[in-house]
Amino acid sequence: QLQKDLEEVKELLTKATRKRVHDVLVTEKHKLELEIKNQPPPKPKDAAEEEKSSLGGYTVKINNYGWDQSDKFIKIYVSLNGVQKLPAENVQVNFTERSFDLLVKNLNGKNYTMTFNNLLKPIAVEGSSRKIKTDTVLVMCRKKREEKWECLTQVEKESKEKE
């Protein structure tokens, strides 16, 4: 399935003429490639079905967030009403050296997802974590080097430079 999605995104990329659409497709292509690379071996049917039903509802992409930094961490604040009432295992963050994705399962009947690819600088996966606070998920990415980031992602930096 993922492979077919990737092929279609690549095909659409060749047809895209608008910069914004092109950028969205490039981001999606990277996400799919990462997902294919990190894909677990296929599960027996029952486990896969069970996981689908535990997701339930539909998935909402999170677009607004706040961020801050200290010497050691980049902190991303995501506001989600009532998130503190969920079991901790419903709030998952997967980190790689240059990305992370957040999945909040079954919050008021919906799933919430947020993906950051192409972080400006590398992060230490082992030192990164998430905290659940009242109505907020705090994603803490541990910086590999203690230096100031002028923005979160490579794409943001490039669009600032263009302006």
C-alpha positions as CSV (number, residue, x, y, z in Angstrom):
1,Q,0.0,0.0,0.0
2,L,2.7,2.5,1.1
3,Q,4.7,1.7,-2.0
4,K,1.7,2.5,-4.3
5,D,1.2,5.7,-2.4
6,L,4.8,6.6,-2.9
7,E,4.7,5.9,-6.6
8,E,1.5,8.1,-7.0
9,V,3.1,11.0,-5.0
10,K,6.2,10.8,-7.3
11,E,4.0,10.9,-10.3
12,L,2.1,13.9,-9.0
13,L,5.4,15.6,-8.2
14,T,6.3,15.5,-11.9
15,K,3.0,17.3,-12.7
16,A,3.0,19.9,-9.9
17,T,3.6,23.4,-11.2
18,R,2.8,25.4,-8.0
19,K,5.6,25.8,-5.5
20,R,3.4,25.2,-2.4
21,V,1.9,22.1,-3.9
22,H,5.3,20.9,-4.9
23,D,6.7,21.4,-1.4
24,V,3.7,19.5,0.2
25,L,4.3,16.6,-2.2
26,V,8.0,16.6,-1.4
27,T,7.3,16.5,2.3
28,E,4.7,13.7,1.8
29,K,7.3,11.8,-0.3
30,H,9.9,12.0,2.5
31,K,7.3,10.8,5.0
32,L,6.3,7.8,2.9
33,E,10.0,6.9,2.3
34,L,10.7,7.1,6.0
35,E,7.6,5.1,6.8
36,I,8.5,2.4,4.3
37,K,12.1,2.3,5.7
38,N,10.9,2.0,9.3
39,Q,8.0,-0.4,8.6
40,P,7.8,-3.3,11.0
41,P,7.6,-6.8,9.5
42,P,4.0,-7.7,8.6
43,K,1.9,-8.7,11.6
44,P,-0.5,-11.6,11.7
45,K,-3.9,-10.5,10.6
46,D,-5.5,-10.5,14.1
47,A,-3.0,-8.1,15.6
48,A,-3.2,-5.7,12.6
49,E,-7.1,-5.7,12.8
50,E,-6.9,-5.1,16.6
51,E,-4.6,-2.1,16.2
52,K,-6.9,-0.6,13.6
53,S,-9.9,-0.8,15.8
54,S,-8.0,0.7,18.7
55,L,-7.3,3.7,16.5
56,G,-11.0,4.2,15.9
57,G,-12.5,7.5,14.7
58,Y,-10.6,9.6,12.2
59,T,-7.3,11.3,12.3
60,V,-6.8,15.1,12.5
61,K,-3.5,16.7,11.5
62,I,-2.2,19.2,14.1
63,N,-1.0,22.4,12.5
64,N,-0.7,24.9,15.4
65,Y,1.9,24.6,18.0
66,G,4.4,26.8,19.9
67,W,8.1,26.2,20.4
68,D,10.9,27.3,22.6
69,Q,14.5,26.3,23.2
70,S,17.0,26.0,26.0
71,D,20.7,25.1,25.6
72,K,19.9,21.4,25.6
73,F,16.4,21.1,24.2
74,I,14.0,22.2,21.5
75,K,10.5,22.2,23.1
76,I,7.3,21.9,21.0
77,Y,4.0,22.7,22.8
78,V,0.9,21.2,21.3
79,S,-2.5,22.2,22.8
80,L,-5.0,19.4,23.0
81,N,-8.0,19.8,25.4
82,G,-8.3,17.0,27.8
83,V,-5.1,15.1,26.8
84,Q,-4.1,14.6,30.4
85,K,-7.1,12.3,30.9
86,L,-5.8,9.8,28.3
87,P,-3.8,6.7,29.3
88,A,-0.1,7.6,28.8
89,E,0.4,4.9,26.1
90,N,-2.2,6.8,23.9
91,V,0.4,9.6,23.5
92,Q,3.3,8.3,21.4
93,V,6.3,10.2,19.9
94,N,8.8,8.5,17.5
95,F,12.1,10.3,17.2
96,T,14.8,10.0,14.5
97,E,17.9,12.1,14.2
98,R,16.2,14.7,12.0
99,S,12.5,14.2,12.7
100,F,9.7,13.2,15.0
101,D,6.1,12.3,14.8
102,L,3.4,12.6,17.5
103,L,0.3,10.4,17.6
104,V,-2.4,11.0,20.2
105,K,-4.9,8.1,20.0
106,N,-8.6,8.3,20.8
107,L,-8.9,11.8,22.3
108,N,-12.6,12.6,22.3
109,G,-13.1,10.0,19.6
110,K,-10.4,11.4,17.3
111,N,-6.7,10.7,16.7
112,Y,-4.3,13.6,16.3
113,T,-1.1,13.5,14.4
114,M,1.8,15.9,13.8
115,T,5.0,15.2,11.9
116,F,8.2,17.2,11.7
117,N,10.6,16.1,9.1
118,N,13.9,17.7,8.2
119,L,14.6,19.3,11.6
120,L,17.1,22.1,11.2
121,K,19.8,20.3,13.2
122,P,20.2,16.7,14.5
123,I,18.7,15.6,17.8
124,A,19.7,12.9,20.2
125,V,16.9,10.2,20.0
126,E,17.9,8.7,23.4
127,G,17.6,12.1,25.2
128,S,14.3,13.1,23.6
129,S,11.0,12.6,25.3
130,R,7.4,13.9,25.8
131,K,5.5,15.1,28.8
132,I,1.7,15.3,29.2
133,K,0.5,18.4,30.9
134,T,-3.0,19.9,31.4
135,D,-4.4,20.3,27.8
136,T,-0.9,20.2,26.4
137,V,1.6,17.7,25.1
138,L,5.2,18.9,25.4
139,V,7.6,17.2,22.9
140,M,11.3,17.7,24.1
141,C,13.9,17.1,21.4
142,R,17.4,16.9,22.9
143,K,19.9,18.9,20.8
144,K,23.0,17.0,19.7
145,R,25.0,20.2,20.1
146,E,24.2,23.1,22.4
147,E,23.6,25.8,19.9
148,K,20.8,28.2,19.1
149,W,18.4,27.2,16.3
150,E,17.0,30.1,14.4
151,C,14.0,28.0,13.3
152,L,12.7,24.4,13.6
153,T,13.1,22.9,10.1
154,Q,15.2,23.2,7.1
155,V,12.2,24.2,5.0
156,E,11.4,27.1,7.4
157,K,15.0,28.3,7.1
158,E,15.0,28.1,3.3
159,S,11.7,30.0,3.1
160,K,13.0,32.7,5.5
161,E,16.2,33.0,3.3
162,K,14.1,33.4,0.1
163,E,12.1,36.3,1.7
